[in-house]
Amino acid sequence: MVKINYEELIKLAVDAMDTAYSPYSKCRVGACLLGDSGRYYTGCNVENASYSATCCAERTAIFKAVSGGEKRFRAIAIVGGIDGAIKDYFPPCGACRQVMSEFCDDDFEIILFNGEKITVRKFFEMLPYPFGSEKLN
Ligand code: THU
């Protein structure tokens, strides 16, 4: 099983904030996803004038990875803040948790950083009792 380098994932997530497109909220969010292959996939939030068509940083990273051929993941680091100032943890929204549930196991790690400290949660803590593909069989 691929080893998780927490510092590296956070650094890449912080770098990914640079390309956030967030003229409406001014909130820059960056994510870095670690695939089972050991590859990294970064993502940022991409907003839209309709608001609802906005894509979060986490889903950007996941969709980049899946469209590139990787479908199983070990961990994701997420950072964010207004005008890019990291002052608080940025846990993933409900839509992103649902998308994670499609591709991630219960022990998938969600790594958050508030500018000072790192906190790590397992996926099952973030989305217990998810709706999954077994319901469609
Ligand atoms: N956002 C993310 O990128 N990830 C989340 O999990 C929560 C919210 C973005 C969407 C929007 O561009 C901004 O943060 C404010 O909601």
Residues whose N, C-alpha, C, O or C-beta is under 5 A from the ligand:
A	BS01	THU	S22 S25 C27 V29 N45 E47 T54 C55 C56 A57 E58 P91 P92 C93 C96
